[in-house]
Amino acid sequence: GYRVQIVAATGRDIRATLHAYLPGEKVFVVDEVAGDLGPDAFKVLDPPTHRLAVKKGEPPVEPAVLKLVEYCVYHSLKEGASEVHVEPGDSNLRIRYRIDGRLVEKLRPPSRLHGDLVGRIKRMAGMDSKPGVPQEGRLRLAVDKRPVTFLVSIVPSRAGEKLVLRVAEDDRGTLKLEKLGFSYEMLKQWRKVISLPAGLVLVAGPSGSGKRATLYSALQERNTPDANLCSVEDPVELALPGVNQFPVDESASFGFPVALRAVLRQQPDVLMISDLRDADTARLAAQAALGGKLVLAGMHAMDVPSALARLAHLGLESHLLGATIAGVLARRLVRKLCPGCREAYEPTLAEKRQLEPFGGNLKTLYHPRGCDRCRNLGYAGRIGIHELIIPDDTLSDRLSQGIPLSDLRTLARHAGMKSLRADGIEKARSGLTTLDEVFRVTT
C-alpha cells in the first residue's frame, strides 16, 4: 500500500511560501476572467488598432499582459473606480483601484510583467516608449461599446515606473451642474455668478475635490455659438467642443503668464484658468476681469476665506481684489450612503452637541450597513458639499482695504455664506451621507 507522510504548517508560513515561490498565482485568475470578455468588451479607439501591432523585430507581447490590461480597465469601470494605480515592487506589482476616493488593492501580479504592462499602455496612449521619463498621455477606449477617456500618468520610482489611469470627468457623468451636489438655493446662486459678463470667480479646494469638473461644467453653461470661450490648463484633462483649450508647457517657455497674455489678445468672453498658482497669473486674471472678461479659476485652498487670503499672499493688490472678485466657491467630496441599505438612527447626545451650532433639533441621522449593491461598504459614489460667497458692497470695500483671515471669516458669515460643514450636515440630515463623513472632510 501507499505510505502517506503527514506534515503541518501554520497558515502564515503557507502564505509566505506561496508568495515567495508562486508570485503569479493571481495572474492566472485574471487570464481566466479576462478570457470570458466578449469581443465588444474592450477596444482601443485612438490610436487606431493597426498602430498597436508589434513591429518586425520586436518581441511579442505576452498574452497575460494583454489580458491583464483588459481586466484592469474593464473591471475597474464595472466597480465604479475613478483611478487604476499600477505600483512596481521588488517581487510583485500592486494594482489598486480608487473607489469613492479610497484606494483598494485588487491584484498582485508578478513583477516580471511590469515592463510589458507599462509598455503596452504607453503604446495604447501614444506615449514615448523610453523608460525613466515622467509622462502624461490620454487613452481613448470603448468598453462594452461605451467610449471612455483615461488620463495616463507615468512617473519613475525606485522600483520602476508607477502608472496611474484616471477616468475623465465626462465619462463619470459629472459635467452637469445638477450632478455636482449643489443644494437648490446654492445652484441658483452659482448660476447667477457664472452668468455674469465680467469678474473673477474662484473655485477652491484640495486636490481631488472636483474643481476641474466644476470649472468645465461652468464653461459648458456658457457655451453658446456667439461666445469666445478659452481655457488655459495644466494639463488639458478633457476636450470640450466649442471651447478653445490651450495646454501650458513650462519646458517650452509657455507657462501660465505667457499663455494668458497670448490668449487675452484673442479677446475671450469667458476665460478659464485651471490653477492660480503664482503672482503673475493672479494679477493677469484680475486685470482681465477688470477689463470686462469673466474669468473662472481653480485654486488650491481649504475654504472661501483662505482662498481670498491666498490671493492676497500671492501679491494681488487689495484694490484689484475688491474690484474684481465676483464669487468664490469652495468644494469637498463626501461619500454617499447606499440608498438600498442605509439605516436611520437617533443621534447620540455627543452628536446632538456637535450639531447645536448649526441649529435645529435633529432627530434622525443615517449610517451605512452594507449590501450586495454597494459591495458591503454601505457607500456608493460621492457627492459635493460647498460653500459660496458672492461679495456684497461691505465685503468688497473691506477686501479693497486689506483685511486679515479671521475678519474674512466673520464678514463672510455676515454676508450669508453657509459653511462647508453646514452644507454637509444638511446632506447628512437628508440621508445622502453620514455625519462622520462630513466631519472627516471639513474643519
C-alpha positions as CSV (number, residue, x, y, z in Angstrom):
1,G,0.0,0.0,0.0
2,Y,0.9,3.7,-0.1
3,R,2.7,5.4,2.7
4,V,1.5,8.9,3.4
5,Q,3.6,11.4,5.3
6,I,1.6,13.9,7.2
7,V,3.1,17.3,7.8
8,A,1.8,20.5,9.4
9,A,2.5,24.2,8.9
10,T,0.9,27.4,10.1
11,G,-1.3,29.4,7.8
12,R,1.2,32.3,7.9
13,D,4.1,30.1,6.7
14,I,2.0,28.6,3.9
15,R,1.0,32.1,2.7
16,A,4.6,33.3,2.9
17,T,5.8,30.3,0.8
18,L,3.1,30.8,-1.8
19,H,4.1,34.5,-2.2
20,A,7.8,33.6,-2.4
21,Y,7.5,30.8,-5.0
22,L,4.2,31.3,-6.7
23,P,4.0,35.1,-7.1
24,G,1.9,35.0,-10.2
25,E,-1.0,32.9,-8.9
26,K,-3.5,35.8,-9.3
27,V,-2.5,36.4,-12.9
28,F,-3.9,33.1,-13.8
29,V,-7.2,34.1,-12.3
30,V,-7.0,37.3,-14.3
31,D,-6.4,35.3,-17.5
32,E,-9.5,33.2,-16.9
33,V,-11.7,36.1,-16.2
34,A,-10.4,38.3,-19.0
35,G,-10.8,35.4,-21.4
36,D,-14.5,35.5,-20.8
37,L,-14.8,39.1,-22.0
38,G,-16.8,39.4,-25.2
39,P,-15.4,41.0,-28.5
40,D,-17.1,44.3,-27.7
41,A,-15.9,44.5,-24.1
42,F,-12.6,46.2,-24.8
43,K,-11.5,48.2,-27.9
44,V,-8.9,50.9,-28.4
45,L,-10.4,53.8,-30.3
46,D,-7.4,56.1,-30.5
47,P,-4.8,55.4,-31.8
48,P,-6.1,53.0,-34.5
49,T,-5.6,49.3,-33.8
50,H,-3.1,48.8,-36.6
51,R,-0.7,51.1,-34.8
52,L,-0.7,48.8,-31.8
53,A,0.6,45.8,-33.7
54,V,4.1,44.6,-32.7
55,K,6.6,45.7,-35.3
56,K,9.0,43.4,-37.0
57,G,12.0,42.6,-34.8
58,E,10.2,43.5,-31.6
59,P,9.4,40.7,-29.0
60,P,5.7,39.7,-28.9
61,V,3.6,41.0,-26.1
62,E,2.7,38.2,-23.6
63,P,-1.0,37.2,-23.8
64,A,-1.1,37.5,-20.0
65,V,-0.1,41.2,-20.3
66,L,-2.9,41.9,-22.9
67,K,-5.4,40.2,-20.7
68,L,-4.2,42.0,-17.6
69,V,-4.7,45.4,-19.2
70,E,-8.2,44.4,-20.4
71,Y,-9.0,43.1,-17.0
72,C,-7.9,46.2,-15.1
73,V,-9.7,48.6,-17.4
74,Y,-12.9,46.6,-17.7
75,H,-13.4,45.6,-14.1
76,S,-12.3,49.0,-12.6
77,L,-15.1,50.6,-14.6
78,K,-17.6,48.0,-13.5
79,E,-16.7,48.6,-9.9
80,G,-17.1,52.4,-10.3
81,A,-13.4,53.2,-9.8
82,S,-12.1,56.6,-10.8
83,E,-8.4,55.5,-11.0
84,V,-6.2,52.5,-11.5
85,H,-2.8,52.5,-9.8
86,V,0.0,50.2,-11.1
87,E,2.8,50.3,-8.5
88,P,6.0,48.3,-9.0
89,G,7.7,46.4,-6.2
90,D,10.7,44.1,-5.8
91,S,8.8,40.9,-6.3
92,N,5.2,41.9,-7.2
93,L,3.2,44.6,-8.8
94,R,0.5,46.1,-6.6
95,I,-2.7,47.1,-8.6
96,R,-5.2,49.3,-6.7
97,Y,-8.4,50.9,-7.7
98,R,-9.6,54.2,-6.2
99,I,-13.3,53.7,-5.4
100,D,-15.2,56.6,-3.8
101,G,-12.0,58.3,-3.0
102,R,-10.2,55.4,-1.3
103,L,-7.6,53.1,-2.8
104,V,-8.5,49.3,-2.6
105,E,-5.9,46.7,-3.5
106,K,-7.2,44.3,-6.2
107,L,-4.2,42.3,-7.7
108,R,-0.6,41.4,-7.0
109,P,0.8,40.0,-10.3
110,P,4.5,39.1,-10.6
111,S,6.9,42.0,-11.2
112,R,8.2,40.4,-14.4
113,L,5.0,41.6,-16.1
114,H,5.7,45.2,-15.1
115,G,7.8,46.4,-18.1
116,D,5.5,44.8,-20.7
117,L,2.3,46.1,-19.0
118,V,3.6,49.7,-18.8
119,G,5.0,49.4,-22.3
120,R,1.6,48.2,-23.7
121,I,-0.3,51.1,-22.1
122,K,2.3,53.6,-23.3
123,R,1.8,52.3,-26.9
124,M,-2.0,52.5,-26.5
125,A,-1.7,56.1,-25.2
126,G,0.7,57.1,-28.0
127,M,3.4,57.9,-25.4
128,D,7.2,57.7,-25.6
129,S,8.4,54.1,-25.0
130,K,11.7,55.0,-23.3
131,P,11.6,54.4,-19.5
132,G,12.6,56.8,-16.7
133,V,10.9,59.9,-18.0
134,P,7.7,61.4,-16.4
135,Q,5.0,61.4,-19.0
136,E,1.3,62.3,-19.3
137,G,-1.0,60.9,-22.0
138,R,-4.5,60.1,-23.0
139,L,-6.2,56.8,-23.8
140,R,-9.5,56.5,-25.6
141,L,-11.3,53.2,-25.3
142,A,-14.6,51.6,-25.9
143,V,-15.7,49.4,-23.0
144,D,-18.9,47.5,-23.7
145,K,-19.3,49.9,-26.7
146,R,-19.2,52.9,-24.3
147,P,-16.5,55.4,-25.1
148,V,-14.2,56.2,-22.1
149,T,-11.3,58.5,-21.9
150,F,-8.4,57.7,-19.5
151,L,-5.8,60.2,-18.5
152,V,-2.4,58.4,-18.2
153,S,0.4,59.5,-15.8
154,I,3.7,57.7,-15.6
155,V,6.4,58.7,-13.1
156,P,9.7,56.8,-12.5
157,S,10.1,55.4,-8.9
158,R,12.8,53.4,-7.1
159,A,11.4,50.0,-8.3
160,G,10.3,51.1,-11.8
161,E,7.7,53.3,-13.4
162,K,4.5,53.9,-11.5
163,L,1.4,54.2,-13.7
164,V,-2.0,55.8,-13.0
165,L,-5.0,55.6,-15.2
166,R,-7.7,58.2,-14.3
167,V,-11.2,58.3,-15.8
168,A,-12.0,61.7,-17.3
169,E,-14.8,63.6,-15.7
170,D,-17.3,63.5,-18.5
171,D,-17.1,59.7,-18.5
172,R,-18.2,59.7,-14.9
173,G,-21.2,61.9,-15.7
174,T,-20.1,64.8,-13.6
175,L,-20.1,67.6,-16.1
176,K,-23.6,68.8,-15.4
177,L,-24.0,71.3,-12.6
178,E,-27.1,69.4,-11.3
179,K,-24.8,66.4,-10.7
180,L,-22.2,68.2,-8.6
181,G,-24.2,68.2,-5.3
182,F,-25.4,71.8,-5.1
183,S,-28.4,72.5,-3.0
184,Y,-31.3,74.1,-4.8
185,E,-30.6,77.6,-3.5
186,M,-26.9,77.4,-3.9
187,L,-27.2,76.2,-7.5
188,K,-29.4,79.2,-8.3
189,Q,-26.7,81.5,-6.8
190,W,-23.9,79.7,-8.6
191,R,-25.7,80.0,-11.9
192,K,-26.1,83.7,-11.3
193,V,-22.4,84.1,-10.7
194,I,-21.2,82.2,-13.8
195,S,-23.7,84.1,-16.0
196,L,-22.1,87.5,-15.1
197,P,-20.5,89.3,-18.0
198,A,-17.3,90.0,-16.1
199,G,-15.5,89.4,-12.9
200,L,-13.1,86.9,-11.2
201,V,-14.7,83.7,-10.0
202,L,-12.7,81.2,-7.9
203,V,-13.3,77.5,-7.3
204,A,-11.2,76.4,-4.3
205,G,-10.5,73.0,-2.7
206,P,-7.7,70.4,-2.2
207,S,-6.6,68.0,-4.9
208,G,-9.3,65.6,-5.9
209,S,-12.2,67.7,-4.8
210,G,-13.7,68.1,-8.3
211,K,-12.5,71.7,-9.0
212,R,-11.9,70.9,-12.7
213,A,-15.3,69.3,-13.1
214,T,-16.9,72.4,-11.6
215,L,-14.9,74.7,-14.0
216,Y,-15.7,72.5,-17.0
217,S,-19.4,72.5,-16.1
218,A,-19.4,76.3,-15.8
219,L,-17.8,76.6,-19.2
220,Q,-20.5,74.3,-20.7
221,E,-23.2,76.5,-19.2
222,R,-21.7,79.5,-21.1
223,N,-21.0,77.5,-24.3
224,T,-23.1,79.3,-26.9
225,P,-22.5,79.9,-30.6
226,D,-21.8,83.6,-30.1
227,A,-19.3,83.3,-27.2
228,N,-15.5,83.0,-27.5
229,L,-14.6,80.6,-24.7
230,C,-10.9,79.9,-23.9
231,S,-9.1,77.9,-21.3
232,V,-5.5,77.7,-20.2
233,E,-4.8,74.4,-18.5
234,D,-2.1,72.2,-17.0
235,P,-2.8,69.7,-18.4
236,V,-6.0,69.7,-20.6
237,E,-7.9,66.9,-19.0
238,L,-10.8,66.8,-21.3
239,A,-11.7,68.0,-24.8
240,L,-14.7,70.4,-24.6
241,P,-16.4,71.0,-28.0
242,G,-16.8,74.7,-28.6
243,V,-14.0,75.7,-26.1
244,N,-10.5,76.8,-27.3
245,Q,-8.2,74.9,-24.9
246,F,-4.6,75.8,-24.5
247,P,-2.2,73.5,-22.6
248,V,0.7,75.2,-20.8
249,D,4.2,73.9,-21.4
250,E,6.8,75.1,-19.0
251,S,9.6,73.3,-20.9
252,A,8.7,75.4,-24.0
253,S,8.5,78.7,-22.0
254,F,4.7,78.6,-22.4
255,G,3.7,78.8,-18.8
256,F,0.5,80.3,-17.4
257,P,1.6,84.0,-17.6
258,V,2.9,83.7,-21.2
259,A,-0.2,81.7,-22.3
260,L,-2.6,84.1,-20.6
261,R,-1.1,87.2,-22.3
262,A,-1.3,85.4,-25.7
263,V,-4.9,84.2,-25.2
264,L,-6.1,87.6,-23.9
265,R,-5.1,89.1,-27.2
266,Q,-7.7,86.9,-28.8
267,Q,-10.5,88.6,-26.8
268,P,-12.2,85.8,-25.0
269,D,-15.6,86.4,-23.5
270,V,-15.0,83.7,-20.8
271,L,-11.6,82.6,-19.7
272,M,-10.9,79.5,-17.6
273,I,-7.6,79.1,-15.8
274,S,-7.1,75.6,-14.3
275,D,-4.8,76.8,-11.4
276,L,-4.0,80.2,-10.0
277,R,-0.6,79.4,-8.6
278,D,1.7,82.4,-8.9
279,A,1.6,86.2,-8.6
280,D,1.8,87.0,-12.3
281,T,-1.1,84.6,-13.2
282,A,-3.2,86.1,-10.4
283,R,-2.6,89.6,-11.5
284,L,-3.3,88.9,-15.1
285,A,-6.5,87.1,-14.2
286,A,-7.7,90.1,-12.1
287,Q,-6.8,92.6,-14.8
288,A,-8.7,90.5,-17.4
289,A,-11.7,90.5,-15.1
290,L,-11.4,94.3,-14.7
291,G,-11.2,94.6,-18.4
292,G,-14.6,93.0,-19.0
293,K,-13.9,89.3,-19.1
294,L,-15.5,86.6,-17.0
295,V,-12.5,84.7,-15.5
296,L,-13.1,81.2,-13.9
297,A,-10.1,80.0,-12.0
298,G,-9.2,77.0,-9.9
299,M,-7.2,77.4,-6.7
300,H,-5.7,75.1,-4.0
301,A,-7.3,76.4,-0.8
302,M,-9.2,74.8,2.0
303,D,-12.2,77.2,2.1
304,V,-13.6,80.5,0.8
305,P,-11.8,82.8,3.3
306,S,-8.4,81.1,2.8
307,A,-8.8,81.4,-1.0
308,L,-9.2,85.1,-0.7
309,A,-6.3,85.3,1.7
310,R,-4.1,83.3,-0.6
311,L,-4.8,85.8,-3.4
312,A,-3.5,88.5,-1.1
313,H,-0.5,86.4,-0.2
314,L,0.3,86.0,-3.9
315,G,0.7,89.7,-4.0
316,L,-2.6,90.7,-5.7
317,E,-3.2,94.3,-4.7
318,S,-6.2,94.9,-2.4
319,H,-7.9,97.3,-4.8
320,L,-7.9,94.7,-7.5
321,L,-9.1,92.0,-5.1
322,G,-12.1,94.2,-4.0
323,A,-12.9,95.3,-7.5
324,T,-12.8,92.0,-9.4
325,I,-14.0,89.2,-7.1
326,A,-17.5,88.2,-8.3
327,G,-17.8,84.9,-6.3
328,V,-15.8,82.3,-4.5
329,L,-16.9,78.6,-4.3
330,A,-15.2,76.1,-2.1
331,R,-15.8,72.4,-2.6
332,R,-15.2,69.0,-1.0
333,L,-16.4,65.4,-1.8
334,V,-18.1,63.1,0.7
335,R,-19.1,59.5,0.2
336,K,-22.8,58.9,-0.5
337,L,-24.7,56.4,1.6
338,C,-26.1,53.5,-0.4
339,P,-29.9,54.2,-0.7
340,G,-30.6,50.5,-0.6
341,C,-29.2,49.7,2.8
342,R,-28.8,52.9,4.8
343,E,-30.3,52.8,8.3
344,A,-31.9,55.6,10.3
345,Y,-30.9,56.1,13.9
346,E,-31.4,58.7,16.6
347,P,-28.3,60.9,17.1
348,T,-26.3,60.3,20.3
349,L,-26.0,63.0,22.9
350,A,-22.5,63.8,21.7
351,E,-23.7,64.1,18.1
352,K,-26.5,66.4,19.2
353,R,-24.0,68.7,21.0
354,Q,-21.9,68.7,17.8
355,L,-24.9,69.8,15.8
356,E,-26.1,72.5,18.2
357,P,-24.2,75.4,16.5
358,F,-26.0,74.5,13.2
359,G,-29.5,75.0,14.7
360,G,-32.5,72.7,14.6
361,N,-33.4,69.7,16.7
362,L,-32.2,66.9,14.6
363,K,-34.0,63.7,15.5
364,T,-32.8,61.3,12.7
365,L,-29.4,60.6,11.1
366,Y,-28.3,57.7,8.9
367,H,-25.4,55.2,9.0
368,P,-24.1,52.6,6.5
369,R,-25.0,48.9,6.7
370,G,-23.8,47.2,3.5
371,C,-25.4,45.1,0.8
372,D,-24.6,43.4,-2.5
373,R,-25.5,46.6,-4.3
374,C,-22.7,48.6,-2.6
375,R,-20.2,45.7,-2.2
376,N,-21.0,45.6,1.5
377,L,-19.4,49.1,2.0
378,G,-22.5,51.0,2.8
379,Y,-21.5,53.7,0.5
380,A,-21.9,54.1,-3.3
381,G,-20.5,57.2,-5.1
382,R,-19.6,60.6,-3.9
383,I,-21.3,64.0,-3.7
384,G,-20.1,67.5,-3.4
385,I,-20.5,69.8,-0.4
386,H,-20.0,73.5,-1.0
387,E,-19.7,77.0,0.5
388,L,-20.2,80.0,-1.7
389,I,-19.8,83.7,-1.2
390,I,-21.0,86.5,-3.5
391,P,-19.4,89.6,-2.1
392,D,-21.7,92.4,-1.1
393,D,-20.7,96.0,-1.0
394,T,-19.4,95.8,2.5
395,L,-17.2,92.8,1.8
396,S,-15.9,94.3,-1.4
397,D,-15.0,97.5,0.4
398,R,-13.2,95.6,3.1
399,L,-11.3,93.5,0.6
400,S,-10.1,96.7,-1.1
401,Q,-8.7,97.9,2.2
402,G,-7.0,94.6,3.0
403,I,-8.2,92.5,6.0
404,P,-6.9,89.5,8.0
405,L,-8.2,86.0,7.5
406,S,-10.1,86.0,10.8
407,D,-12.0,89.1,9.8
408,L,-12.7,87.5,6.4
409,R,-14.4,84.5,8.0
410,T,-16.6,86.8,10.1
411,L,-17.5,89.0,7.2
412,A,-18.3,86.0,5.0
413,R,-20.7,84.7,7.6
414,H,-22.4,88.1,7.9
415,A,-22.7,88.2,4.1
416,G,-24.8,85.0,4.3
417,M,-22.3,82.3,3.5
418,K,-23.2,78.8,4.6
419,S,-20.1,76.9,5.6
420,L,-18.9,73.6,4.1
421,R,-19.8,71.8,7.3
422,A,-23.3,73.3,7.4
423,D,-23.9,72.2,3.8
424,G,-22.6,68.8,4.7
425,I,-24.9,68.5,7.7
426,E,-27.9,69.3,5.6
427,K,-26.9,66.4,3.3
428,A,-26.5,64.1,6.4
429,R,-29.9,65.2,7.6
430,S,-31.5,64.2,4.3
431,G,-29.7,60.8,4.3
432,L,-27.3,61.4,1.5
433,T,-24.2,61.0,3.7
434,T,-23.1,60.4,7.3
435,L,-22.1,62.8,10.0
436,D,-18.7,61.0,10.2
437,E,-18.0,61.8,6.5
438,V,-18.9,65.4,6.9
439,F,-16.6,65.9,9.9
440,R,-13.9,63.9,8.2
441,V,-13.5,66.3,5.3
442,T,-14.3,69.6,7.0
443,T,-12.6,71.6,9.7
